[in-house]
């Protein structure tokens, strides 16, 4: 994961994480190395957590 990633338990907005995912795809040209795949998977989990947090806040 990138060096400026938040510590576990902190929640960035889904929009912020989504932009980081998009930037990763742009940077790699759509082909991920094993390390980038791991970063992507962690970002997707973080994004899903942020989406769930948004839903709970809206309820």
C-alpha positions, 0 to 999 in steps of 0.5 A: 500500500502507498506510504501515505495510506491511513492506519488500520481503523481510520476511514477515508471517504469512499470518494477519496479511496475510489480516486486512489484506485483510479490513480493506481489503474492509470499509473499501471496502465491496467496491468497490475504486478503482484505488489500492485494487486495487493495494494488494489485489494486493500484499497477495495476493502477500504472503499467497501468499508467507507461505503458501509460507513456512509450508509450507516451515517445516512440511516 
